[in-house]
Amino acid sequence: QVQLVESGGGLVQNGGSLRLSCAASGSIFGGNFMGWYRQAPGTERELVGRISTGGSANYADAVKGRLTISRDNAKNTVYLQMNNLKPEDTAVYYCNLFSPLWGRDYWGQGTQVTVSS
């Protein structure tokens, strides 16, 4: 089993910044992908971006240039640096880990990010 614990959400003004963290623990073996999804009220969960163990990252078009994913493999931790936040970024942000070894996704409990206009 893999557990994911997120931190760093909150309320920020339009144009502000936040940094989310997600620490993974448990049966983490081999390469994996860690990343972030988000879900606003009345919408489906969508990919924000994810990063491989080797450091290769990809992002949704809506966040390119404003949000940056990084990871510390020694700490099994992934970060999401969010700059120039907009009200449309308001959502619950979920940490995700996909393990090719186990062939499944793991999810954190979610953290609320609210951007006021």
N, C-alpha and C positions, 0 to 999 in steps of 0.2 A: 504494500500500500504506500501511497504518496500523499502527503499532506501539504497544503499550500496556505500560507498565512499572509494576508495583505495588510498594508498600512499606508497612511499618507493622504487619504482622501480629505475632503472638506469643502468649505465655501471660499470662493475667490471672485474677485471682480473681473469684468471683461478686460482682456489684455494681460491678466496676471499669470502667475506660474504656480505649478504644483509638481511634486515629485512623489510618485507611488513606488512602493517596494513590495516585493513578494518573495518570501523565503520558503524554499521547498525542503522537506525532510522525509525520511522513510526509505523505501526501496528504490533508490535512484541509481541505476547502473547504466553505463554506456552513454552514448550520445542521446540528446533529446532536443526538443524545441520548447522554449518557454516564451510566453507572450501575453498579450492583453486583448481582451474583448470588452465591448461595452454594450449596454442595453438601456435605451431611453424608454420612458413610459409609452406603451402602445406600439412599440417597435420590436423587431426581432434582434437577437444578439448578433453583433457584427464584429468582425476582426478589426482591431486597431493596428496591430503589428506583432511580429514575433521574431525571435532570434535563435539561431542554432547554437549548439555547443561551441562550434568553431567561430562564432561571431558574425555570421552572415545574417543580415536583417532585411525584412521587407515590411512595407507599410501600406495601409489603405490610402487611397488618393486624397481623401479629405483631411488627412493629418500630416501629410508629407511636408517637411520643412518646419513644422511646429512641435511635433512630438518625436522623441528619440528614445529608443529602447537600448539598454545595455545590460550586461550580466557579469556577475562575478562567479565563475565556476567553482572556485574554492569554497565559496559560501553558499552555493546553490541558490543564488538570489538573482532576481531579475528586477530591473528598474524601468520606470517610465517617467522621463522628464518631459513635462508638458509646459510649453511656453506659448505666449500670445493666445491664451485660451479665449474661446468664444462661447456665448450662451448655448449654441448648438452642440457643444461638447458635454453639456450636462447629461449625466447618465450614471448608472452603476457600472463600475469597472471591475471586471473579473480577471484574475490571473489564471493562466492556463499552462499546463505542461502536457506535451504529447510525447509519449515514450514509444519509440519503434520497437523496443524490446518487449514491452507488455502489450503493444498494439492498442492503446487506448489513451483517452484524454483524462486528465485530472483537473479539477476546478477549485479555486478558492471560494470564499464565502461572499465576496464582492465588497466593494467600498464605494461610497457615494461621492461623486464629484459634482458640485453645483457651481455654475458660473453665472453671476448676476450681471444684468445689462445696465 
